[in-house]
Amino acid sequence: MVRPTSPADAAGLGRGRAIGFVLPALVLIGVFLVFPALWTIYLGLTDYRLTGLAAANPQVVGLDNYVGALTDPEFLTSLWLTLAYVGGSAILGQAGLGFGLAWILRTRTGWVRRAVEGVVLLSWILPSTVVGFLWFALLDRDDGTLNALLHTPGMAWLLDHPLLSIIVFNVWRGTAFSMMLYSAALENVPPSHLETARLAGASVPQQLRDVVFPLIRRHILTNLLLISLWTFNDFTPFVLTGGGPEGRSEILPIYVYNVALRGGELGVGAAISFLILLINLVFALAYLRLLRGQRRQQEVAAAGGPPA
């Protein structure tokens, strides 16, 4: 006779199965994320180098690497360049252009929409290194395609305007994600709301401000969070400028590469990498706080209470 399973046994069996499903993922996260992060934190507290005595016998130096980085003018310059790069290419460029394309194409059908979406998506799905070398050929001073089209031989775009060049490059490369996300978000905007606003005499900017943006605010914040983090940690501009000339396009990922691998100071590079992680966390927490505030407002509005 088979003994019936008690509720406690069933609950224990369910927990065991759940652990069995989750355990492989936890192991992978621990091996490829948690352990490297802890190892990076440890290296940031040492004077570990690629060569010399410090490579064979690194010594713990405490917070010296962090203090040295935060007081280093090159690090601070690189940080400001990175913030300008993120603000110009992600927040203003990709988010703005992506929404503009999604808004224009929302009512379009046929081959025009498919052609525009195909061109934009092609720039996103191509490998970053391949796109980087294509843009290097486009902006080259001697035989660049852009100079040939504009009849400006000898114009050194990457030398005279390095930061602007990598900003435009990143906008072109990353706009597709914002366009797709906003296209999906605009599908959830009831056409009747826009039609009512239009009949009431609202202009397009007023329709966007009063109808569209409040309805897709969570999509906007999610998009800004993702593209800001991706852009902040982007290493692809190294293919175009290498951080030069004279460090004018040396954003933080390139700065870490130069310090840790070219300079051989792995301990200092690990400390700077941890600082970059902390900055990313600040970005993420700020956006998540805005998302939670938006969710609370929606819950209060759905309950019929006063706005938060």
Short mmCIF file of the C-alpha atoms (twelve columns), coordinates in Angstrom:
data_MODEL
# 
_entry.id   MODEL 
# 
loop_
_atom_site.group_PDB 
_atom_site.id 
_atom_site.type_symbol 
_atom_site.label_atom_id 
_atom_site.label_alt_id 
_atom_site.label_comp_id 
_atom_site.label_asym_id 
_atom_site.label_seq_id 
_atom_site.Cartn_x 
_atom_site.Cartn_y 
_atom_site.Cartn_z 
_atom_site.pdbx_PDB_model_num 
ATOM 1   C CA . MET A 1   0.000  0.000  0.000   1 
ATOM 2   C CA . VAL A 2   1.408  3.384  -1.037  1 
ATOM 3   C CA . ARG A 3   1.625  5.807  1.868   1 
ATOM 4   C CA . PRO A 4   -0.025 9.155  0.964   1 
ATOM 5   C CA . THR A 5   2.251  12.167 0.779   1 
ATOM 6   C CA . SER A 6   1.742  14.629 3.584   1 
ATOM 7   C CA . PRO A 7   1.676  18.410 2.942   1 
ATOM 8   C CA . ALA A 8   5.054  18.756 4.677   1 
ATOM 9   C CA . ASP A 9   6.612  16.069 2.445   1 
ATOM 10  C CA . ALA A 10  5.120  17.694 -0.645  1 
ATOM 11  C CA . ALA A 11  6.499  21.091 0.396   1 
ATOM 12  C CA . GLY A 12  9.938  19.590 1.016   1 
ATOM 13  C CA . LEU A 13  9.864  17.856 -2.359  1 
ATOM 14  C CA . GLY A 14  8.870  21.137 -4.041  1 
ATOM 15  C CA . ARG A 15  11.741 22.993 -2.344  1 
ATOM 16  C CA . GLY A 16  14.179 20.300 -3.397  1 
ATOM 17  C CA . ARG A 17  13.094 20.532 -7.018  1 
ATOM 18  C CA . ALA A 18  13.276 24.327 -6.912  1 
ATOM 19  C CA . ILE A 19  16.807 24.181 -5.511  1 
ATOM 20  C CA . GLY A 20  17.758 21.669 -8.196  1 
ATOM 21  C CA . PHE A 21  16.589 24.038 -10.924 1 
ATOM 22  C CA . VAL A 22  18.200 27.140 -9.411  1 
ATOM 23  C CA . LEU A 23  21.519 25.596 -8.300  1 
ATOM 24  C CA . PRO A 24  23.185 25.427 -11.768 1 
ATOM 25  C CA . ALA A 25  22.399 29.104 -12.359 1 
ATOM 26  C CA . LEU A 26  23.750 30.021 -8.917  1 
ATOM 27  C CA . VAL A 27  26.956 28.095 -9.610  1 
ATOM 28  C CA . LEU A 28  27.460 29.911 -12.912 1 
ATOM 29  C CA . ILE A 29  26.779 33.284 -11.287 1 
ATOM 30  C CA . GLY A 30  29.223 32.494 -8.506  1 
ATOM 31  C CA . VAL A 31  31.988 31.323 -10.848 1 
ATOM 32  C CA . PHE A 32  31.680 33.990 -13.536 1 
ATOM 33  C CA . LEU A 33  30.368 37.002 -11.575 1 
ATOM 34  C CA . VAL A 34  30.805 36.805 -7.813  1 
ATOM 35  C CA . PHE A 35  34.306 35.312 -7.740  1 
ATOM 36  C CA . PRO A 36  35.771 37.694 -10.386 1 
ATOM 37  C CA . ALA A 37  34.184 40.644 -8.554  1 
ATOM 38  C CA . LEU A 38  35.689 39.592 -5.219  1 
ATOM 39  C CA . TRP A 39  39.054 38.938 -6.876  1 
ATOM 40  C CA . THR A 40  38.972 42.398 -8.458  1 
ATOM 41  C CA . ILE A 41  38.250 43.968 -5.064  1 
ATOM 42  C CA . TYR A 42  41.206 42.089 -3.577  1 
ATOM 43  C CA . LEU A 43  43.563 43.106 -6.395  1 
ATOM 44  C CA . GLY A 44  42.509 46.728 -5.905  1 
ATOM 45  C CA . LEU A 45  43.924 46.553 -2.380  1 
ATOM 46  C CA . THR A 46  47.366 45.373 -3.579  1 
ATOM 47  C CA . ASP A 47  50.258 46.736 -5.635  1 
ATOM 48  C CA . TYR A 48  50.018 43.840 -8.093  1 
ATOM 49  C CA . ARG A 49  51.769 44.472 -11.414 1 
ATOM 50  C CA . LEU A 50  52.325 42.549 -14.634 1 
ATOM 51  C CA . THR A 51  56.096 42.577 -14.271 1 
ATOM 52  C CA . GLY A 52  58.708 43.046 -11.568 1 
ATOM 53  C CA . LEU A 53  58.784 42.046 -7.915  1 
ATOM 54  C CA . ALA A 54  55.173 43.075 -7.372  1 
ATOM 55  C CA . ALA A 55  54.089 40.480 -9.945  1 
ATOM 56  C CA . ALA A 56  55.703 37.648 -8.000  1 
ATOM 57  C CA . ASN A 57  54.978 38.913 -4.488  1 
ATOM 58  C CA . PRO A 58  52.216 41.551 -4.387  1 
ATOM 59  C CA . GLN A 59  51.763 43.453 -1.152  1 
ATOM 60  C CA . VAL A 60  48.545 44.759 0.373   1 
ATOM 61  C CA . VAL A 61  48.511 48.562 0.227   1 
ATOM 62  C CA . GLY A 62  45.013 49.153 1.562   1 
ATOM 63  C CA . LEU A 63  43.134 52.075 0.046   1 
ATOM 64  C CA . ASP A 64  46.202 53.713 -1.501  1 
ATOM 65  C CA . ASN A 65  45.119 52.739 -5.035  1 
ATOM 66  C CA . TYR A 66  41.673 54.266 -4.538  1 
ATOM 67  C CA . VAL A 67  43.039 57.472 -3.016  1 
ATOM 68  C CA . GLY A 68  45.599 57.740 -5.803  1 
ATOM 69  C CA . ALA A 69  42.938 57.263 -8.491  1 
ATOM 70  C CA . LEU A 70  40.510 59.780 -6.995  1 
ATOM 71  C CA . THR A 71  43.248 62.408 -6.739  1 
ATOM 72  C CA . ASP A 72  44.710 61.681 -10.172 1 
ATOM 73  C CA . PRO A 73  43.868 64.477 -12.662 1 
ATOM 74  C CA . GLU A 74  43.902 61.955 -15.521 1 
ATOM 75  C CA . PHE A 75  41.229 59.835 -13.811 1 
ATOM 76  C CA . LEU A 76  39.043 62.865 -13.123 1 
ATOM 77  C CA . THR A 77  39.430 64.047 -16.726 1 
ATOM 78  C CA . SER A 78  38.545 60.587 -17.984 1 
ATOM 79  C CA . LEU A 79  35.490 60.530 -15.714 1 
ATOM 80  C CA . TRP A 80  34.204 63.843 -17.111 1 
ATOM 81  C CA . LEU A 81  34.843 62.653 -20.662 1 
ATOM 82  C CA . THR A 82  32.865 59.496 -19.908 1 
ATOM 83  C CA . LEU A 83  29.944 61.468 -18.488 1 
ATOM 84  C CA . ALA A 84  29.967 63.687 -21.596 1 
ATOM 85  C CA . TYR A 85  30.121 60.572 -23.776 1 
ATOM 86  C CA . VAL A 86  27.164 58.977 -21.972 1 
ATOM 87  C CA . GLY A 87  25.131 62.178 -21.928 1 
ATOM 88  C CA . GLY A 88  25.762 63.015 -25.563 1 
ATOM 89  C CA . SER A 89  25.524 59.597 -27.167 1 
ATOM 90  C CA . ALA A 90  23.101 57.695 -24.913 1 
ATOM 91  C CA . ILE A 91  20.755 60.136 -23.184 1 
ATOM 92  C CA . LEU A 92  20.517 62.801 -25.896 1 
ATOM 93  C CA . GLY A 93  21.515 60.853 -28.998 1 
ATOM 94  C CA . GLN A 94  20.250 57.280 -28.828 1 
ATOM 95  C CA . ALA A 95  17.203 57.966 -26.660 1 
ATOM 96  C CA . GLY A 96  16.194 61.086 -28.593 1 
ATOM 97  C CA . LEU A 97  16.824 59.753 -32.091 1 
ATOM 98  C CA . GLY A 98  15.352 56.356 -31.211 1 
ATOM 99  C CA . PHE A 99  12.125 57.922 -29.985 1 
ATOM 100 C CA . GLY A 100 11.995 60.235 -33.000 1 
ATOM 101 C CA . LEU A 101 12.268 57.315 -35.412 1 
ATOM 102 C CA . ALA A 102 9.703  55.272 -33.459 1 
ATOM 103 C CA . TRP A 103 7.270  58.211 -33.416 1 
ATOM 104 C CA . ILE A 104 7.640  58.887 -37.144 1 
ATOM 105 C CA . LEU A 105 7.369  55.221 -38.140 1 
ATOM 106 C CA . ARG A 106 4.419  54.363 -35.888 1 
ATOM 107 C CA . THR A 107 1.897  55.265 -38.612 1 
ATOM 108 C CA . ARG A 108 4.021  54.242 -41.578 1 
ATOM 109 C CA . THR A 109 3.558  50.973 -43.461 1 
ATOM 110 C CA . GLY A 110 5.091  49.320 -46.458 1 
ATOM 111 C CA . TRP A 111 8.623  49.246 -47.764 1 
ATOM 112 C CA . VAL A 112 9.644  52.645 -46.319 1 
ATOM 113 C CA . ARG A 113 9.212  51.463 -42.738 1 
ATOM 114 C CA . ARG A 114 10.866 48.113 -43.429 1 
ATOM 115 C CA . ALA A 115 13.819 49.819 -45.131 1 
ATOM 116 C CA . VAL A 116 14.400 52.277 -42.287 1 
ATOM 117 C CA . GLU A 117 14.077 49.590 -39.624 1 
ATOM 118 C CA . GLY A 118 16.388 47.292 -41.580 1 
ATOM 119 C CA . VAL A 119 19.132 49.908 -41.922 1 
ATOM 120 C CA . VAL A 120 18.920 50.900 -38.265 1 
ATOM 121 C CA . LEU A 121 18.916 47.286 -37.071 1 
ATOM 122 C CA . LEU A 122 21.843 46.400 -39.319 1 
ATOM 123 C CA . SER A 123 24.020 48.948 -37.542 1 
ATOM 124 C CA . TRP A 124 23.113 47.323 -34.209 1 
ATOM 125 C CA . ILE A 125 23.548 43.640 -35.047 1 
ATOM 126 C CA . LEU A 126 26.945 43.987 -36.728 1 
ATOM 127 C CA . PRO A 127 29.902 43.166 -34.438 1 
ATOM 128 C CA . SER A 128 31.198 46.251 -32.662 1 
ATOM 129 C CA . THR A 129 34.767 45.794 -33.867 1 
ATOM 130 C CA . VAL A 130 33.632 45.502 -37.475 1 
ATOM 131 C CA . VAL A 131 31.540 48.661 -37.150 1 
ATOM 132 C CA . GLY A 132 34.477 50.424 -35.505 1 
ATOM 133 C CA . PHE A 133 36.819 49.684 -38.399 1 
ATOM 134 C CA . LEU A 134 34.123 50.703 -40.897 1 
ATOM 135 C CA . TRP A 135 33.819 54.072 -39.192 1 
ATOM 136 C CA . PHE A 136 37.590 54.397 -39.061 1 
ATOM 137 C CA . ALA A 137 37.602 54.004 -42.840 1 
ATOM 138 C CA . LEU A 138 34.755 56.519 -43.089 1 
ATOM 139 C CA . LEU A 139 36.536 59.188 -41.017 1 
ATOM 140 C CA . ASP A 140 40.106 58.568 -42.164 1 
ATOM 141 C CA . ARG A 141 42.000 61.766 -42.960 1 
ATOM 142 C CA . ASP A 142 43.710 60.600 -46.145 1 
ATOM 143 C CA . ASP A 143 41.343 58.161 -47.849 1 
ATOM 144 C CA . GLY A 144 38.157 58.521 -45.786 1 
ATOM 145 C CA . THR A 145 34.767 58.167 -47.427 1 
ATOM 146 C CA . LEU A 146 33.330 61.182 -45.584 1 
ATOM 147 C CA . ASN A 147 36.041 63.515 -46.860 1 
ATOM 148 C CA . ALA A 148 35.465 62.229 -50.373 1 
ATOM 149 C CA . LEU A 149 31.727 62.922 -50.125 1 
ATOM 150 C CA . LEU A 150 32.168 66.379 -48.582 1 
ATOM 151 C CA . HIS A 151 35.154 67.305 -50.791 1 
ATOM 152 C CA . THR A 152 37.235 68.120 -47.703 1 
ATOM 153 C CA . PRO A 153 40.551 66.333 -48.327 1 
ATOM 154 C CA . GLY A 154 42.838 66.144 -45.330 1 
ATOM 155 C CA . MET A 155 40.113 66.828 -42.728 1 
ATOM 156 C CA . ALA A 156 41.217 64.890 -39.643 1 
ATOM 157 C CA . TRP A 157 37.912 64.167 -37.906 1 
ATOM 158 C CA . LEU A 158 39.368 61.717 -35.380 1 
ATOM 159 C CA . LEU A 159 42.217 64.084 -34.480 1 
ATOM 160 C CA . ASP A 160 40.398 67.418 -34.439 1 
ATOM 161 C CA . HIS A 161 37.058 66.215 -32.993 1 
ATOM 162 C CA . PRO A 162 37.749 62.872 -31.254 1 
ATOM 163 C CA . LEU A 163 35.010 63.028 -28.593 1 
ATOM 164 C CA . LEU A 164 32.378 64.227 -31.036 1 
ATOM 165 C CA . SER A 165 33.410 61.479 -33.470 1 
ATOM 166 C CA . ILE A 166 32.922 58.662 -30.961 1 
ATOM 167 C CA . ILE A 167 29.633 60.204 -29.760 1 
ATOM 168 C CA . VAL A 168 28.218 60.264 -33.300 1 
ATOM 169 C CA . PHE A 169 29.573 56.758 -33.873 1 
ATOM 170 C CA . ASN A 170 27.854 55.403 -30.760 1 
ATOM 171 C CA . VAL A 171 24.574 57.146 -31.607 1 
ATOM 172 C CA . TRP A 172 24.574 55.539 -35.046 1 
ATOM 173 C CA . ARG A 173 25.447 52.140 -33.615 1 
ATOM 174 C CA . GLY A 174 23.063 52.022 -30.654 1 
ATOM 175 C CA . THR A 175 19.911 53.867 -31.746 1 
ATOM 176 C CA . ALA A 176 18.208 50.640 -32.885 1 
ATOM 177 C CA . PHE A 177 17.611 49.381 -29.337 1 
ATOM 178 C CA . SER A 178 15.877 52.599 -28.280 1 
ATOM 179 C CA . MET A 179 13.838 52.646 -31.482 1 
ATOM 180 C CA . MET A 180 12.579 49.080 -30.954 1 
ATOM 181 C CA . LEU A 181 11.757 49.649 -27.279 1 
ATOM 182 C CA . TYR A 182 9.882  52.879 -27.975 1 
ATOM 183 C CA . SER A 183 8.066  51.321 -30.928 1 
ATOM 184 C CA . ALA A 184 6.731  48.618 -28.622 1 
ATOM 185 C CA . ALA A 185 5.836  51.223 -25.980 1 
ATOM 186 C CA . LEU A 186 3.941  53.420 -28.443 1 
ATOM 187 C CA . GLU A 187 1.788  50.444 -29.403 1 
ATOM 188 C CA . ASN A 188 0.304  50.667 -25.896 1 
ATOM 189 C CA . VAL A 189 -0.744 54.312 -26.305 1 
ATOM 190 C CA . PRO A 190 -4.491 54.320 -27.135 1 
ATOM 191 C CA . PRO A 191 -5.059 56.128 -30.445 1 
ATOM 192 C CA . SER A 192 -8.265 57.574 -29.008 1 
ATOM 193 C CA . HIS A 193 -6.242 59.547 -26.444 1 
ATOM 194 C CA . LEU A 194 -4.113 61.127 -29.157 1 
ATOM 195 C CA . GLU A 195 -7.163 61.831 -31.288 1 
ATOM 196 C CA . THR A 196 -8.932 63.502 -28.366 1 
ATOM 197 C CA . ALA A 197 -5.897 65.663 -27.669 1 
ATOM 198 C CA . ARG A 198 -5.629 66.588 -31.349 1 
ATOM 199 C CA . LEU A 199 -9.310 67.551 -31.554 1 
ATOM 200 C CA . ALA A 200 -8.850 69.666 -28.423 1 
ATOM 201 C CA . GLY A 201 -6.233 71.659 -30.309 1 
ATOM 202 C CA . ALA A 202 -3.101 70.203 -28.724 1 
ATOM 203 C CA . SER A 203 0.047  70.471 -30.799 1 
ATOM 204 C CA . VAL A 204 2.390  67.526 -31.275 1 
ATOM 205 C CA . PRO A 205 4.737  68.661 -28.443 1 
ATOM 206 C CA . GLN A 206 1.712  69.034 -26.165 1 
ATOM 207 C CA . GLN A 207 0.444  65.579 -27.134 1 
ATOM 208 C CA . LEU A 208 3.828  64.121 -26.289 1 
ATOM 209 C CA . ARG A 209 4.048  65.968 -22.980 1 
ATOM 210 C CA . ASP A 210 0.505  65.368 -21.732 1 
ATOM 211 C CA . VAL A 211 -0.448 62.017 -23.288 1 
ATOM 212 C CA . VAL A 212 2.468  59.975 -24.610 1 
ATOM 213 C CA . PHE A 213 5.288  60.536 -22.105 1 
ATOM 214 C CA . PRO A 214 3.180  59.879 -18.968 1 
ATOM 215 C CA . LEU A 215 1.981  56.572 -20.457 1 
ATOM 216 C CA . ILE A 216 5.435  55.319 -21.494 1 
ATOM 217 C CA . ARG A 217 7.464  56.820 -18.663 1 
ATOM 218 C CA . ARG A 218 8.542  53.419 -17.331 1 
ATOM 219 C CA . HIS A 219 9.749  52.409 -20.784 1 
ATOM 220 C CA . ILE A 220 11.724 55.643 -21.035 1 
ATOM 221 C CA . LEU A 221 13.399 55.103 -17.668 1 
ATOM 222 C CA . THR A 222 14.213 51.470 -18.465 1 
ATOM 223 C CA . ASN A 223 15.726 52.456 -21.786 1 
ATOM 224 C CA . LEU A 224 17.808 55.239 -20.220 1 
ATOM 225 C CA . LEU A 225 19.095 52.866 -17.543 1 
ATOM 226 C CA . LEU A 226 20.187 50.193 -20.003 1 
ATOM 227 C CA . ILE A 227 21.785 52.419 -22.635 1 
ATOM 228 C CA . SER A 228 23.532 54.532 -19.974 1 
ATOM 229 C CA . LEU A 229 25.142 51.478 -18.393 1 
ATOM 230 C CA . TRP A 230 26.102 49.999 -21.755 1 
ATOM 231 C CA . THR A 231 27.599 53.269 -22.945 1 
ATOM 232 C CA . PHE A 232 29.436 53.914 -19.678 1 
ATOM 233 C CA . ASN A 233 31.246 50.579 -20.038 1 
ATOM 234 C CA . ASP A 234 31.748 50.740 -23.819 1 
ATOM 235 C CA . PHE A 235 35.255 49.918 -25.058 1 
ATOM 236 C CA . THR A 236 34.550 50.069 -28.807 1 
ATOM 237 C CA . PRO A 237 35.731 53.722 -29.233 1 
ATOM 238 C CA . PHE A 238 39.245 52.381 -28.648 1 
ATOM 239 C CA . VAL A 239 39.127 51.052 -32.221 1 
ATOM 240 C CA . LEU A 240 38.588 54.599 -33.527 1 
ATOM 241 C CA . THR A 241 40.841 56.796 -31.402 1 
ATOM 242 C CA . GLY A 242 42.696 54.629 -28.890 1 
ATOM 243 C CA . GLY A 243 41.803 57.280 -26.308 1 
ATOM 244 C CA . GLY A 244 43.731 59.996 -28.106 1 
ATOM 245 C CA . PRO A 245 44.874 62.360 -29.231 1 
ATOM 246 C CA . GLU A 246 46.394 63.504 -25.927 1 
ATOM 247 C CA . GLY A 247 43.682 61.704 -23.963 1 
ATOM 248 C CA . ARG A 248 40.827 63.799 -25.382 1 
ATOM 249 C CA . SER A 249 38.695 60.685 -25.963 1 
ATOM 250 C CA . GLU A 250 40.074 58.511 -23.161 1 
ATOM 251 C CA . ILE A 251 36.856 57.400 -21.519 1 
ATOM 252 C CA . LEU A 252 37.081 55.244 -18.385 1 
ATOM 253 C CA . PRO A 253 37.140 51.770 -20.028 1 
ATOM 254 C CA . ILE A 254 40.054 52.886 -22.211 1 
ATOM 255 C CA . TYR A 255 41.728 54.532 -19.207 1 
ATOM 256 C CA . VAL A 256 41.543 51.269 -17.254 1 
ATOM 257 C CA . TYR A 257 43.039 49.392 -20.217 1 
ATOM 258 C CA . ASN A 258 45.929 51.845 -20.474 1 
ATOM 259 C CA . VAL A 259 46.643 51.750 -16.746 1 
ATOM 260 C CA . ALA A 260 46.256 48.007 -16.166 1 
ATOM 261 C CA . LEU A 261 47.591 46.441 -19.361 1 
ATOM 262 C CA . ARG A 262 49.734 49.046 -21.070 1 
ATOM 263 C CA . GLY A 263 51.081 50.447 -17.809 1 
ATOM 264 C CA . GLY A 264 51.163 47.060 -16.095 1 
ATOM 265 C CA . GLU A 265 49.539 48.358 -12.875 1 
ATOM 266 C CA . LEU A 266 46.919 45.681 -12.376 1 
ATOM 267 C CA . GLY A 267 46.244 46.671 -8.765  1 
ATOM 268 C CA . VAL A 268 45.495 50.267 -9.710  1 
ATOM 269 C CA . GLY A 269 43.430 49.094 -12.697 1 
ATOM 270 C CA . ALA A 270 41.384 46.800 -10.438 1 
ATOM 271 C CA . ALA A 271 40.730 49.681 -8.026  1 
ATOM 272 C CA . ILE A 272 39.531 51.914 -10.867 1 
ATOM 273 C CA . SER A 273 37.322 49.084 -12.160 1 
ATOM 274 C CA . PHE A 274 35.677 48.839 -8.746  1 
ATOM 275 C CA . LEU A 275 35.098 52.596 -8.749  1 
ATOM 276 C CA . ILE A 276 33.427 52.225 -12.160 1 
ATOM 277 C CA . LEU A 277 31.213 49.507 -10.664 1 
ATOM 278 C CA . LEU A 278 30.181 51.857 -7.863  1 
ATOM 279 C CA . ILE A 279 29.333 54.592 -10.379 1 
ATOM 280 C CA . ASN A 280 27.216 52.094 -12.328 1 
ATOM 281 C CA . LEU A 281 25.394 51.209 -9.109  1 
ATOM 282 C CA . VAL A 282 24.638 54.894 -8.514  1 
ATOM 283 C CA . PHE A 283 23.148 55.115 -12.029 1 
ATOM 284 C CA . ALA A 284 21.086 51.969 -11.461 1 
ATOM 285 C CA . LEU A 285 19.800 52.994 -8.021  1 
ATOM 286 C CA . ALA A 286 18.794 56.445 -9.289  1 
ATOM 287 C CA . TYR A 287 16.791 54.990 -12.173 1 
ATOM 288 C CA . LEU A 288 15.237 52.280 -9.996  1 
ATOM 289 C CA . ARG A 289 14.148 54.913 -7.486  1 
ATOM 290 C CA . LEU A 290 12.410 56.810 -10.284 1 
ATOM 291 C CA . LEU A 291 10.746 53.593 -11.452 1 
ATOM 292 C CA . ARG A 292 9.473  52.808 -7.960  1 
ATOM 293 C CA . GLY A 293 8.114  56.335 -7.653  1 
ATOM 294 C CA . GLN A 294 6.272  55.945 -10.952 1 
ATOM 295 C CA . ARG A 295 4.851  52.579 -9.840  1 
ATOM 296 C CA . ARG A 296 3.572  54.049 -6.566  1 
ATOM 297 C CA . GLN A 297 1.901  56.914 -8.425  1 
ATOM 298 C CA . GLN A 298 0.169  54.444 -10.742 1 
ATOM 299 C CA . GLU A 299 -1.023 52.317 -7.807  1 
ATOM 300 C CA . VAL A 300 -2.412 55.375 -5.991  1 
ATOM 301 C CA . ALA A 301 -4.107 56.603 -9.156  1 
ATOM 302 C CA . ALA A 302 -5.650 53.144 -9.767  1 
ATOM 303 C CA . ALA A 303 -6.952 53.103 -6.188  1 
ATOM 304 C CA . GLY A 304 -8.562 56.496 -6.698  1 
ATOM 305 C CA . GLY A 305 -6.506 58.241 -4.030  1 
ATOM 306 C CA . PRO A 306 -4.646 61.542 -4.188  1 
ATOM 307 C CA . PRO A 307 -1.329 61.527 -6.100  1 
ATOM 308 C CA . ALA A 308 1.821  60.747 -4.137  1 
# 
